Amino acid sequence: MKASEIRKMTPEQLNEKLVGLKKDLFFLRMQHATNQLDNPVKIRETKHDIARVKTVLAELAAADGKQAVTKQ
């Protein structure tokens, strides 16, 4: 998933995506532990996607914080 795709999402969609990615990571780790994982690179890709989503959420939170300060 690209960062440009993530930035187009709303915060609610981002939170849903984050939950889904964490579930995916859990299942990938379980497959890896039982030697059923075909492509171990998927774990790293999922971790990177989680980091991208968290980064965009943090940016949105910071932008909201700045807007709240300027409105006061």
N, C-alpha and C positions, 0 to 999 in steps of 0.2 A: 504494500500500500504506500502510495506516495504522500508526501507532506501536503501537497496542493489539494489532494482529495480530502485529507483530514481537515484542512482549514475551512473547507466549504461546509462542514457539518455543524450542526447546532450543539450546544453543550449537552443537551439531553441525549442526542445521538452519540456524542463522544463517550458519555458515561456508559451507554449500552454497549458500544463497541469495546470499551475497556473491559467490561465484565466478560464479554464473549472471548476476547483475546486471552484473558486470564484462564478461562475454562479450557481453551485450546491448548495453552501452555501446560496446564495440569495433565491433560490427556496425552500430550506429546511426551512429557516426562514419564508417565506411566508406561507408554509404549517403549520408550528407551530403556527403562528398567527391566522390562520383560523381553528385550531383544526383538521387538516387533516393529520397531521404527525403520522405515525404508530410507528416509532421507533425514539425517541428523541436522542438516543445515536449517530445517524448518524451525527448530528450537530457537536458533539465533535470530532468524527472521521475525519470529513471533515476539521475541524480547525487544527487538528494535521497533516493531510496530507499537508495542506497549509504551515504549519510551517516547515515541512520536506523539501518541495520543496524550500522554501525561504532559508533555511539553506544551502542546497547543492549549490544553486545559489551564495550565499555569499562566500562559500568556493572556488568555481570556480573563482569568481572575485578576491579573495585574492590571489589565486595561480597565476592568470594571472598578478596581480600586482607585486608579488615577482619575477616572471620571467622577467618582464619588467625592474625591478630595477637591476637584475643581468646581463642583457644584455648590459646595458649602461656602 
